[in-house]
Amino acid sequence: MANQYQLVVVINPAVGEEAVNALIENIQTKIAQAGTVDALDNLGTKKLAYEIDDAAEGTYVKVLFTAPVEFPRELERVLKITAGVLRFLIVRVGE
């Protein structure tokens, strides 16, 4: 059983543009291993409401993907230990 999910990731832009692009590519690859990436939108760098890990800005990336029910937990585990990721949120779309 596969569901559609939306992932929003805030990446620390201090790691550099190449590292941000590499992180986005790694996230796409991880999702593609278990499901499909339906849409990816790099929303750009925005000022954060409050500093997170001494970062005042963050690069926002929104990913719409379809994957099995157990996959979001694995993706959360990977994002928690990924350097450069400030925050993330995965929600199921629809219903």
C-alpha positions in Angstrom: 0.0 0.0 0.0 1.5 3.3 -1.1 0.5 6.8 0.0 1.4 10.2 -1.2 3.5 12.4 1.2 4.8 15.9 1.2 8.3 16.6 2.7 9.5 20.1 3.5 13.2 20.3 4.4 15.1 23.4 5.7 18.8 23.1 4.8 21.5 25.3 6.3 22.8 27.5 3.4 26.1 28.0 5.2 27.2 24.6 4.0 27.5 26.1 0.4 25.5 25.9 -2.7 27.1 22.7 -4.0 26.5 20.9 -0.7 22.8 22.1 -0.7 22.4 20.7 -4.2 24.1 17.5 -3.1 21.7 17.1 -0.1 18.7 17.7 -2.4 20.1 15.0 -4.8 20.6 12.6 -1.9 17.1 13.1 -0.7 15.7 12.4 -4.2 17.9 9.3 -4.5 16.7 8.0 -1.1 13.1 8.5 -2.0 13.5 6.9 -5.5 14.9 3.7 -3.8 11.5 3.0 -2.2 9.0 5.1 -4.1 8.7 7.8 -6.7 9.3 11.6 -6.6 6.2 13.3 -8.0 7.4 16.9 -7.7 10.4 18.8 -6.3 10.4 22.5 -5.7 13.4 24.4 -4.4 11.7 27.4 -2.7 15.0 29.3 -2.1 16.6 30.8 0.9 14.4 32.6 3.4 15.0 34.3 6.7 14.0 32.0 9.7 11.7 33.2 12.4 14.3 32.3 14.9 17.9 31.0 14.7 18.4 27.3 14.5 21.9 26.0 15.2 23.2 29.6 14.8 21.7 29.9 11.3 19.5 32.9 10.6 18.5 31.7 7.1 17.5 28.4 5.6 17.0 26.9 2.1 13.5 25.5 1.8 12.9 22.4 -0.4 9.4 20.9 -0.9 9.1 17.3 -2.2 5.9 15.5 -3.1 6.5 11.7 -3.3 4.7 8.4 -3.3 6.0 5.6 -1.1 5.0 2.6 1.0 3.6 3.3 4.5 6.7 2.3 6.4 9.1 4.5 4.3 8.5 7.9 6.0 9.9 6.6 9.3 13.1 5.5 7.5 13.4 8.8 5.8 13.0 10.7 9.1 15.7 8.5 10.6 18.1 9.5 7.7 17.2 13.2 7.8 17.8 13.4 11.6 21.4 12.3 11.2 22.1 14.2 8.0 24.5 17.2 8.5 23.2 20.4 7.1 19.5 19.6 7.6 18.1 22.1 10.1 14.4 21.0 10.2 12.0 18.7 8.2 8.4 17.7 8.2 6.7 14.8 6.5 2.9 14.8 6.1 0.6 12.4 4.3 -1.4 14.1 1.5 -5.0 13.5 0.9 -7.6 11.5 2.7 
